[in-house]
């Protein structure tokens, strides 16, 4: 048992090891932003998976993925994320209706209209969710830089 008191800088055994320093912790540090290409790929994959779930689950999955993407991308990548979510949803919904339809031009036009009607709620909610996250990130970034 050591009877000498612990003082930093000595080679004794202290509560933080021989050097007296703690190891750095990762608690409280934000994660590194994801590259825009990875996030856009996620935005393309979410509506595809949501097609199998259908209905409200499709809309919620698209909106949640758009919000997650807007939160995780670098600030410069927001300009790729905001328009990518509604465009991916629209392309998938209209494309599915066109692939399911065979026939003349009138049937195809009706299929495009049905695809657009199906895609509209998911497009609006995904764009709204991503825009809200972008606005929150921007205002939080400005508040943090004002006091510095």
N, C-alpha and C positions, 0 to 999 in steps of 0.2 A: 504494500500500500504506500502511496506517495504522500508524504506529509507536507511537501512544499505546495504553496498556493499556485494555482494556474495563472500564468501571465502570457498574453499573446506574444508571439514571436519566439518563444522558447521551444525547445525540442521535446517538451514533456507531452504526456498524454492528456489531452483535454477533451471536452465534450465534442469537438469538431475535428478530431484527428490530430496528428502530430504537428501540422502547420498552423492550426488555429483558424482555418478558413472553411467556410461552408461551400459545398458544391452548388453551382447555380441551378435554380429550379426553372421549369418551363411553365409553371402555373401562372396564369394571368397574361401570358404573352399571346397575341393573336397569331393565328396560322398565316402562313404565307399565302398571298393571293394566287389563284389558279390562272394559267394561261387562257386566253380567250378561246383558242381552238378546242381545248378540252371541255370548256363549259358549253360551247356551241354544240359539240358532239352530244353532250348530255341533253341539251334542249331538243335535239333531233330524236334522241332515243326515248325520251319520256312520252311523247304522244303515241309513239309506236307501241309501247307497253300499255299505255292507257286505252288503246283501241280494244284490247282483249278484256279490259275491265268494264268499259262502257259507262254511259250515263254520268252521274255526279262524280264518280271516282275518276273518270277521264278528265273532267274539268279541274278537280282538286289536284290531281297529279300534275297537270300542266301548269297550274298557277303556283303550286308549291315548288316545282322545279325552276320556274322562272324567277321566283323570289330567291331561292337558294343560289342560283347562278348569278344574280345581280349582287348578292352579298359576298360571294367568293371570288369574283373576277377582279382583276386590277382595275383601277379607275379609268384608265384609257380604254379598257375592253368593254365598258358599259355600252358604248356605241355599237358594238356587235351583238350584245346580249339583248338589248331592248327590242330591236326589230326582228331578231332571229326567232324568238318564241312564237309570236303570232304567225309568222311566215311558215314555220315548220308545222304548226297545227293546221293552218289552212291547206297547205300542200298535201298533207296526209289525208285529211278528211275529203277533200275534193278528188284526190287521186284514187282513194278507195271507192268512192261512188262511181267514178268513171270506169274503173276496172270491173266493177260489178254489173255495169250496164252494157248491153249490146243492142244495136239497132241503129235507127236513123238519127239525124241531127236533133230532132225534137226531144227524143228520149235522153240524149246526152246533155242537152241544155237543162232539162229537168233534173238530171243527176247532179250537174254542177250546182244548181240552185239548192238542192237538198244537202249537198256537201257543205255549202257556204252557211246554210242555216244551222247545221249541226256544229260547225266550227266556231260560229260567232261567239257564244257565251264563253267558251274556253279561251278564245283569242282576247276578248275584252278583259277577263279576269287575270290572265297571264301578263298582259301588258300593264294592267293596273298594279299588280303585285310587284312586278319588276321596277316600275317607275317609283312606287312608294319606297322601296328599298334604296333605290338610287338617290332619291331626295333626302332620305334619312342619312345616308352615308355622306352626302355632300354637306348637309347642314352640320353634322357631327364633326366633319373635317374642318369646317370653318370655325366652329366654336373652339376646337382644340388649338387652332393656330392664332386666334385673337389674343388669348391670354399670354402667349409666349413672347 
